[in-house]
Amino acid sequence: MKVNRKAVTTLVLLASLGLAGCPDDGPMEEAGETVDEAAEDAGEAVEDAVDDIEDAGK
């Protein structure tokens, strides 16, 4: 089967432009950001706890 490269390239470009044109974050994007923030907060809490333990040992 012969594939028309111009047609495939055009479709890929149009699809990527359509995806890039979405200005609003969807619910999955927002959920991912919430998870990222929670993980970052947890990491900072662990670092703080380690610092407190190190300070107590001095």
Backbone bond lengths (Angstrom), bond angles and torsions (degrees), N, CA, C in turn:
res aa  C-N    CA-C-N  psi(-1)  N-CA   C-N-CA  omega(-1)  CA-C   N-CA-C  phi
1 M - - - 1.449 - - 1.528 108.12 -
2 K 1.312 115.58 128.35 1.456 121.14 -179.33 1.533 109.06 -90.33
3 V 1.327 115.53 128.83 1.457 120.88 -178.76 1.526 108.59 -102.37
4 N 1.306 115.00 130.94 1.454 120.12 177.56 1.531 108.07 -79.65
5 R 1.338 116.65 106.99 1.460 121.80 -174.85 1.526 112.23 -63.18
6 K 1.320 116.97 -36.73 1.464 119.71 179.59 1.530 110.81 -64.38
7 A 1.313 116.46 -41.25 1.467 120.31 -179.71 1.522 110.40 -65.92
8 V 1.325 117.43 -43.17 1.459 121.28 179.77 1.524 110.13 -64.89
9 T 1.322 117.32 -44.39 1.465 121.40 178.92 1.516 111.14 -61.45
10 T 1.314 116.56 -42.51 1.471 120.88 178.91 1.523 110.93 -63.35
11 L 1.317 117.11 -44.31 1.462 120.56 179.23 1.527 111.62 -63.02
12 V 1.318 116.76 -41.43 1.464 120.20 179.20 1.520 110.58 -64.91
13 L 1.309 117.69 -43.18 1.461 121.00 179.27 1.523 111.85 -64.56
14 L 1.321 117.02 -42.84 1.459 120.23 178.34 1.524 111.65 -64.78
15 A 1.313 116.70 -39.79 1.469 120.16 178.90 1.523 110.78 -65.34
16 S 1.327 117.05 -42.29 1.465 119.38 -179.87 1.521 111.25 -68.30
17 L 1.312 117.80 -36.07 1.461 119.91 176.22 1.523 111.10 -66.52
18 G 1.309 116.76 -37.69 1.461 120.73 178.18 1.519 111.55 -65.10
19 L 1.326 117.05 -39.95 1.460 120.30 178.39 1.523 111.46 -71.19
20 A 1.309 116.76 -38.19 1.462 120.40 -179.65 1.521 111.19 -71.00
21 G 1.313 117.38 -20.11 1.457 120.80 -177.12 1.514 114.35 -82.62
22 C 1.330 117.88 -1.55 1.466 120.75 179.37 1.524 109.83 -80.72
23 P 1.323 117.84 106.60 1.460 119.43 -175.91 1.528 113.54 -78.88
24 D 1.330 117.96 -24.85 1.458 121.27 -175.89 1.518 110.68 -93.70
25 D 1.345 115.22 142.70 1.455 119.89 173.83 1.516 108.71 -76.42
26 G 1.295 115.52 137.69 1.455 119.94 177.44 1.522 110.35 -82.07
27 P 1.307 116.64 176.14 1.464 120.05 -178.35 1.530 113.21 -63.49
28 M 1.318 117.44 -33.37 1.466 119.49 178.96 1.529 110.89 -70.46
29 E 1.316 117.32 -37.56 1.459 121.52 177.09 1.529 109.93 -63.03
30 E 1.315 115.96 -44.38 1.465 120.25 179.29 1.531 110.98 -65.44
31 A 1.321 117.22 -39.56 1.466 120.78 177.70 1.526 110.50 -64.15
32 G 1.319 116.85 -40.95 1.460 120.82 177.94 1.513 111.88 -63.11
33 E 1.323 116.41 -40.85 1.464 120.12 178.35 1.526 110.55 -65.09
34 T 1.329 117.30 -38.13 1.463 121.35 178.14 1.528 110.69 -63.59
35 V 1.322 116.60 -42.59 1.459 121.22 178.60 1.531 109.87 -64.58
36 D 1.326 117.10 -43.32 1.462 120.70 178.17 1.520 111.42 -59.59
37 E 1.324 116.78 -44.43 1.461 120.80 179.81 1.523 111.09 -64.17
38 A 1.340 117.03 -40.70 1.465 121.00 179.55 1.526 110.74 -64.30
39 A 1.327 116.69 -41.94 1.466 120.60 179.16 1.525 110.54 -65.59
40 E 1.315 116.61 -40.12 1.464 120.28 178.49 1.533 110.74 -65.45
41 D 1.324 116.77 -42.66 1.468 120.74 177.82 1.527 110.82 -62.36
42 A 1.327 117.32 -41.48 1.460 121.27 179.53 1.526 110.25 -64.39
43 G 1.318 117.21 -41.67 1.464 121.06 178.32 1.516 111.62 -62.65
44 E 1.321 116.20 -41.36 1.466 120.18 178.92 1.532 110.23 -66.56
45 A 1.330 117.69 -37.42 1.464 121.26 178.54 1.528 110.32 -64.34
46 V 1.320 117.32 -39.63 1.463 121.02 178.38 1.527 109.78 -65.69
47 E 1.325 117.00 -43.85 1.465 120.32 178.12 1.522 110.91 -60.47
48 D 1.320 116.76 -42.18 1.464 120.55 178.56 1.527 110.97 -63.32
49 A 1.331 116.48 -41.29 1.461 120.44 179.66 1.527 110.74 -64.35
50 V 1.321 117.10 -41.08 1.461 121.12 178.23 1.522 109.78 -63.87
51 D 1.327 116.99 -43.22 1.469 120.43 177.86 1.520 110.86 -60.73
52 D 1.334 117.35 -41.85 1.467 121.41 179.51 1.534 111.10 -63.12
53 I 1.333 115.74 -41.62 1.467 119.86 179.39 1.527 110.22 -66.46
54 E 1.325 116.79 -41.93 1.469 119.87 178.17 1.512 111.29 -63.87
55 D 1.325 117.06 -40.57 1.456 120.95 179.22 1.531 111.39 -66.50
56 A 1.317 117.42 -35.65 1.454 121.42 179.95 1.521 111.47 -69.11
57 G 1.329 115.89 -27.96 1.464 120.31 -178.84 1.510 113.59 -81.81
58 K 1.312 118.54 -6.60 1.471 121.55 -178.01 1.487 112.04 -85.77
